[in-house]
Amino acid sequence: MKNNRFTPLILAGCIVFGIFIGTFYANHFGGNRLNIISSGSNKISSLLHIIKDQYVDDVNLDSIVEEAIPGLLAELDPHSAYISANDAEFVADELKGSFSGIGVEFTIRQDTIHVQNVISNGPAERAGLIAGDKIVKIDGKPFTAKGKAPEEANREAMKRLKGEKDTKVKVGVVRYGEKKIKEFVITRGEIPQRSITATHLIDENTGYIRIKNFGDTTYAELLIALANLAQEGVKNLVIDLRDNGGGYLQAAVMIANEFLPKNKLIVYQEGRKLPRQDFRSDGHGSYQKIPLVVLINEGSASASEILAGALQDNDRATIIGRRSFGKGLVQKEVGFSDKSVIRLTIARYYTPSGRCIQKPYVSGNSDEYAQDIVNRYNNGEFFSQDSIKHSGKEYHTNNGRVVYGGGGITPDIFVPEDTLNVTSYYKQAAVSGLILQYAFTYTDDNRQTLNEYKTLEDLKAYLKKQNLVEKFASYADNHGLKRRNLMIQKSYKLLERYITSRIIYNMLNDNAWSQYLNEDDEVIREAQGVFERGEAFPKKPAKK
């Protein structure tokens, strides 16, 4: 009965919010929309006044409207969204070049903040924190994640540790091997956020760059990465966009510009109220001739797809991997006075060939949209190129190669997910988080010894002798995952690789972690084969 009682109020809130949006866009984009919406506004205002004045119970109309906004936007499309004032700063920080904080990477395990890494020469390191410390108090108040969802706990920890530059925060820390809480006063400072998390050689001729997202500093980071690789004498380049969920369109455009000759269309966007806007290369890019491969998968979305689509349609790079996510909608941020934000879809973007790669959706059916990746997996698309279902029509690259719209970027070379040695035991170990928990526990318990191995090669050689899979199996058995010896044997290499990679990540950095995984990555091997065969620049299809 409770839900039924509030239904009229929720609907009223939706209508009021709709009026606000209409008024905003009428004021900003012109037309007669304002007059159309305003004609009913007095009636709605009266309705809300009557509810507030005469409804049987006291109600908070602001709260009802706050609850109604996400549902209203969900009726439009899957990517129009509302971000509350509490979350808006956190979300914005993800794409900024820096934020103000203490300079640690942490994870929450067993309801406690565990420091994974301390940023070199950052505020926390200068104050004396080290990797492995457990933060149990912040400004004199205990911190525990007990009873909180993981995302809620992470955001609370971030909020309490972040703050204005030059302000102080006192943290209480339990250090391994010690029982007494140690107190540290840390002066917050600017902490850089990197979009490019790995830059290294994968062979003597080939450089590798992994872009995590597209933020304020991504283009500048790319130029530095390219300059460093140039000093190594690289002749070929791999850009890894796998699991890159996107970010700022302009960052993707600037990166594409670095590789394209003059006056090539990179992307264009167009909407009902937004005239077509073209983005073209200016010819000033310094890497227009380098053989290039771009890696994508189902987690590559938005700005990642803009970059991959621009290079594919201009026949400038070979795209390798699996079909990308399929987000071709452009959002505009609109802020409210309370610092909450809506991201409203105002246009679609199109690759140079004219395709919109937005996958199909039904307005108001967000569950089906969210299920799309799972459906792809279940339908066999991760394992067979023939299982890819194109919902869009055919388009053509500059060289006349066929590409498709309406559902992501389909790679030029498909590489299936490797499931040869995957068992139900391995899946449970990975999905449950037990591998991550064990890797962190092992790192924490052996940090003093592990600190002796400063390079990837040395650490890798040491870990190879530690029988990590057997130790993990015992740990997992004590934490609810029953030992399955035959399955463990079949998945031995996968388990060893996963466990070792996470310990390397905990002890070294993203770059070392990526370098280790790339040594045994079939997609990387395929990229190397493309360079060896001289096929990085796609050619015109043979005439039939």
Salt bridges, closest charged atoms under 4 A:
ASP57 OD2 - ARG5 NH1 3.05
ASP87 OD1 - ARG155 NH1 2.90
ASP93 OD1 - LYS96 NZ 3.50
ASP93 OD2 - LYS162 NZ 2.73
ASP133 OD1 - ARG175 NE 2.84
GLU151 OE2 - ARG155 NH2 3.42
GLU156 OE1 - LYS148 NZ 3.50
GLU156 OE2 - ARG160 NH1 3.49
ASP240 OD2 - ARG242 NH2 2.81
ASP278 OD1 - ARG276 NE 2.63
ASP282 OD2 - HIS284 ND1 3.57
GLU298 OE1 - ARG322 NE 2.94
ASP313 OD1 - ARG355 NH2 2.64
ASP315 OD1 - ARG401 NE 2.75
GLU333 OE2 - ARG343 NE 2.89
ASP372 OD2 - LYS359 NZ 2.95
ASP372 OD2 - ARG376 NE 3.10
GLU381 OE1 - ARG323 NH2 2.75
GLU381 OE2 - ARG376 NH1 3.84
ASP412 OD1 - ARG401 NH1 2.86
GLU417 OE1 - ARG322 NH2 3.68
ASP444 OD1 - ARG447 NH2 3.60
GLU457 OE2 - LYS460 NZ 3.34
GLU470 OE2 - ARG483 NH2 3.13
GLU496 OE1 - LYS464 NZ 3.18
ASP510 OD2 - ARG194 NH2 3.95
GLU519 OE1 - LYS460 NZ 3.00
ASP520 OD2 - ARG497 NE 3.81
ASP520 OD1 - ARG525 NH2 2.95
ASP521 OD2 - ARG242 NH1 2.98
GLU522 OE1 - ARG525 NH1 2.87
GLU526 OE2 - ARG533 NH2 3.43
GLU535 OE1 - ARG533 NE 3.03
